[in-house]
């Protein structure tokens, strides 16, 4: 699967997928509305989400007959061609979509991951940057994470680590945060997972469960400074929690 997002939220649409083995909680459907989207585009998106690429393509083509420069339709057409393994057509449609909406963060994100899949890393990075530079873009955390996965694919682990930490600094959903750090752990990146989780636990969105997990990992890896930091967070923010009680008992292996 490609690391793509669809935009027709409220009408249906798949959020971006990482092309590495991430957990399914990352890939919930998006729900932002697009009041200017032609109704048929919602139908095309629904078919796309259902994996009916050819039928989705037919619906998109009908939209483009009336709205030949509609950026969302062009972007969805690009996604469909990518799924149909027609990269040249997908690339052409992404370029057309960008010409119609050069600052659209969703189009930039999807084009970036497509380029990453094609091994065009510098071009992909430029488009990821376009996406996160949009001040009102609500999905920066996920784009930073996918960008980090692209950097990993490009062999730049230093940049990947930086982007993953940046992503976690903006993440507000504990379930998503946990799925992301577990995915890093499963890929053998224990240090990066610990750093990303610590970054998240510094945020107000952290829970006793996420902080306790960070403490357990720090204990298992003999990271005394991180262990102490997580203990302070539990004591100060969740003094009545069972996790703080477990921390005080030293029950890190329970």
C-alpha positions as CSV (number, residue, x, y, z in Angstrom):
1,X,0.0,0.0,0.0
2,X,1.1,3.6,-0.6
3,X,1.5,6.1,2.1
4,X,-1.4,8.2,0.9
5,X,-4.2,10.3,2.2
6,X,-7.5,11.1,0.6
7,X,-9.1,14.4,1.2
8,X,-12.8,13.9,0.9
9,X,-13.5,13.7,4.5
10,X,-17.1,13.6,5.7
11,X,-17.6,11.9,2.3
12,X,-15.0,9.2,3.1
13,X,-11.3,9.0,2.4
14,X,-8.3,7.0,3.5
15,X,-5.6,8.7,5.5
16,X,-2.0,8.3,4.5
17,X,-0.6,4.9,5.0
18,X,3.0,4.2,5.8
19,X,4.6,1.8,3.4
20,X,6.4,0.2,6.3
21,X,4.8,-2.3,8.7
22,X,2.9,0.2,10.9
23,X,-0.1,-0.7,13.0
24,X,-3.6,-0.3,11.6
25,X,-4.5,2.5,14.1
26,X,-2.5,4.9,12.0
27,X,-4.8,4.4,9.1
28,X,-8.3,5.5,10.1
29,X,-10.4,7.4,7.6
30,X,-10.2,11.1,7.4
31,X,-13.2,13.2,8.2
32,X,-12.6,16.8,7.1
33,X,-15.3,18.3,4.9
34,X,-14.7,19.7,1.4
35,X,-17.9,21.7,0.6
36,X,-16.7,22.6,-2.9
37,X,-16.1,18.9,-3.9
38,X,-18.5,17.7,-6.5
39,X,-20.9,15.0,-5.1
40,X,-19.7,12.4,-7.6
41,X,-16.2,12.8,-6.1
42,X,-17.5,11.4,-2.8
43,X,-18.7,8.3,-4.7
44,X,-15.3,8.0,-6.3
45,X,-13.6,8.2,-3.0
46,X,-15.9,5.6,-1.5
47,X,-15.0,3.2,-4.4
48,X,-11.3,4.0,-3.8
49,X,-11.6,3.2,-0.1
50,X,-13.2,-0.1,-1.1
51,X,-10.4,-1.0,-3.4
52,X,-12.5,-0.8,-6.5
53,X,-9.9,1.2,-8.4
54,X,-11.4,0.9,-11.9
55,X,-14.8,2.0,-10.8
56,X,-13.3,4.8,-8.8
57,X,-11.4,5.9,-11.9
58,X,-14.6,6.0,-13.9
59,X,-16.3,8.3,-11.4
60,X,-13.2,10.6,-11.2
61,X,-13.2,10.9,-15.0
62,X,-16.8,12.0,-14.9
63,X,-15.9,14.7,-12.4
64,X,-13.0,15.9,-14.5
65,X,-15.2,16.2,-17.6
66,X,-17.0,19.0,-15.9
67,X,-14.1,20.2,-13.7
68,X,-10.9,19.5,-15.6
69,X,-8.7,21.3,-13.2
70,X,-10.3,20.2,-9.9
71,X,-7.2,19.5,-7.7
72,X,-8.8,17.0,-5.4
73,X,-10.1,15.0,-8.4
74,X,-6.7,15.1,-10.1
75,X,-5.1,14.0,-6.8
76,X,-7.5,11.1,-6.4
77,X,-6.9,10.1,-10.0
78,X,-3.2,10.1,-9.2
79,X,-3.8,7.8,-6.2
80,X,-5.8,5.5,-8.3
81,X,-3.2,5.2,-11.0
82,X,-0.6,4.5,-8.4
83,X,-2.7,1.7,-7.0
84,X,-3.1,0.4,-10.6
85,X,0.6,0.4,-10.9
86,X,0.7,3.0,-13.6
87,X,3.3,5.3,-12.1
88,X,3.8,7.5,-15.2
89,X,0.1,8.4,-15.3
90,X,0.1,8.9,-11.5
91,X,3.1,11.2,-11.7
92,X,1.4,13.3,-14.5
93,X,-1.8,13.7,-12.4
94,X,0.1,14.7,-9.3
95,X,1.8,17.4,-11.3
96,X,-1.5,18.7,-12.7
97,X,-3.0,18.6,-9.2
98,X,-0.1,20.7,-7.8
99,X,-0.5,23.2,-10.6
100,X,-4.1,23.7,-9.6
101,X,-3.4,23.8,-5.9
102,X,0.4,24.4,-5.3
103,X,0.0,24.8,-1.5
104,X,-2.5,22.0,-0.8
105,X,-0.9,20.0,2.0
106,X,-2.8,16.8,1.3
107,X,-1.8,16.7,-2.4
108,X,1.8,17.6,-1.4
109,X,1.8,14.8,1.2
110,X,0.5,12.2,-1.2
111,X,2.8,13.2,-4.0
112,X,5.7,13.1,-1.6
113,X,5.1,9.5,-0.6
114,X,4.5,8.5,-4.2
115,X,7.9,10.0,-5.1
116,X,9.5,8.3,-2.1
117,X,8.1,5.0,-3.4
118,X,9.7,5.8,-6.7
119,X,13.1,6.4,-5.0
120,X,13.0,10.2,-5.8
121,X,13.9,11.2,-2.3
122,X,15.0,14.9,-2.7
123,X,11.8,15.7,-4.6
124,X,9.7,13.8,-2.0
125,X,11.3,15.8,0.8
126,X,10.5,19.1,-0.9
127,X,6.9,18.2,-1.0
128,X,6.7,16.9,2.5
129,X,8.1,20.3,3.5
130,X,5.4,22.1,1.5
131,X,2.8,20.2,3.5
132,X,4.1,20.9,6.9
133,X,4.7,24.6,6.1
134,X,1.0,25.2,5.8
135,X,0.0,26.9,9.0
136,X,-3.6,25.6,9.1
137,X,-2.7,22.0,8.1
138,X,-4.0,19.8,11.0
139,X,-2.1,16.6,10.1
140,X,1.5,17.8,10.5
141,X,2.3,15.1,13.1
142,X,1.4,12.3,10.6
143,X,3.2,14.0,7.7
144,X,6.3,14.4,9.8
145,X,6.1,10.7,10.7
146,X,5.6,9.6,7.1
147,X,8.5,11.9,6.1
148,X,10.6,10.2,8.7
149,X,9.7,6.8,7.2
150,X,10.7,8.1,3.8
151,X,14.0,9.3,5.2
152,X,14.6,5.9,6.7
153,X,13.9,4.4,3.3
154,X,16.4,6.8,1.8
155,X,19.0,5.5,4.3
156,X,19.2,8.8,6.4
157,X,18.5,7.5,9.9
158,X,19.6,10.8,11.5
159,X,17.0,12.7,9.6
160,X,14.4,10.0,10.2
161,X,15.0,10.2,14.0
162,X,14.7,14.0,13.9
163,X,11.4,13.9,12.0
164,X,9.9,11.2,14.2
165,X,10.7,13.2,17.3
166,X,9.2,16.3,15.6
167,X,6.1,14.3,14.8
168,X,5.6,13.1,18.3
169,X,6.0,16.7,19.6
170,X,2.8,17.5,17.8
171,X,0.8,14.3,18.3
172,X,-2.3,14.6,20.4
173,X,-3.7,11.1,20.3
174,X,-2.2,8.6,22.8
175,X,-3.4,5.6,20.9
176,X,-1.8,6.8,17.7
177,X,1.4,7.7,19.6
178,X,1.6,4.2,21.0
179,X,1.0,2.5,17.7
180,X,3.8,4.6,16.2
181,X,6.4,3.9,18.8
182,X,5.5,0.2,18.9
183,X,6.1,0.1,15.1
184,X,9.6,1.6,15.6
185,X,10.2,-1.0,18.3
186,X,9.1,-3.8,16.1
187,X,11.5,-2.6,13.4
188,X,14.4,-2.8,15.8
189,X,14.7,1.0,16.5
190,X,14.5,0.8,20.3
191,X,16.5,4.0,20.9
192,X,14.3,6.0,18.4
193,X,11.2,4.5,19.9
194,X,12.2,5.6,23.4
195,X,13.1,9.1,22.2
196,X,9.8,9.5,20.4
197,X,7.8,8.2,23.4
198,X,9.6,10.5,25.8
199,X,8.8,13.4,23.5
200,X,5.2,12.5,23.5
201,X,5.1,12.0,27.3
202,X,6.3,15.6,27.8
203,X,3.0,16.8,26.2
204,X,-0.3,17.3,28.0
205,X,-1.8,14.6,25.9
206,X,0.3,11.9,27.7
207,X,-1.6,9.4,29.9
208,X,-0.5,7.3,32.9
209,X,-0.2,4.4,30.5
210,X,2.1,6.1,28.0
211,X,4.3,7.5,30.7
212,X,4.4,4.0,32.5
213,X,5.4,2.4,29.2
214,X,8.2,5.0,28.8
215,X,9.4,4.2,32.4
216,X,9.3,0.4,31.7
217,X,11.4,0.8,28.6
218,X,13.9,3.1,30.3
219,X,14.2,0.6,33.1
220,X,14.8,-2.3,30.8
221,X,17.4,-0.3,28.8
222,X,19.1,1.0,32.0
223,X,18.4,4.6,31.1
224,X,18.4,6.1,34.5
225,X,17.9,9.7,33.5
226,X,14.8,8.8,31.4
227,X,13.5,6.5,34.2
228,X,13.8,9.3,36.7
229,X,12.1,11.8,34.4
230,X,9.1,9.5,33.8
231,X,8.8,8.9,37.6
232,X,8.6,12.7,38.1
233,X,5.9,13.0,35.4
234,X,3.8,10.3,37.1
235,X,4.3,11.8,40.6
236,X,3.5,15.3,39.5
237,X,0.7,14.7,37.0
238,X,-0.9,11.4,38.0
239,X,-0.1,10.9,41.7
240,X,-3.3,8.8,42.3
241,X,-2.6,6.4,39.4
242,X,-1.8,2.8,39.7
243,X,1.2,3.4,37.5
244,X,2.7,5.8,40.0
245,X,2.1,3.2,42.7
246,X,3.8,0.6,40.6
247,X,6.7,2.9,39.9
248,X,7.2,3.5,43.6
249,X,7.3,-0.3,44.2
250,X,9.7,-0.7,41.4
251,X,7.4,-3.1,39.6
252,X,8.7,-2.4,36.2
253,X,8.6,-6.0,35.0
254,X,4.9,-6.6,35.8
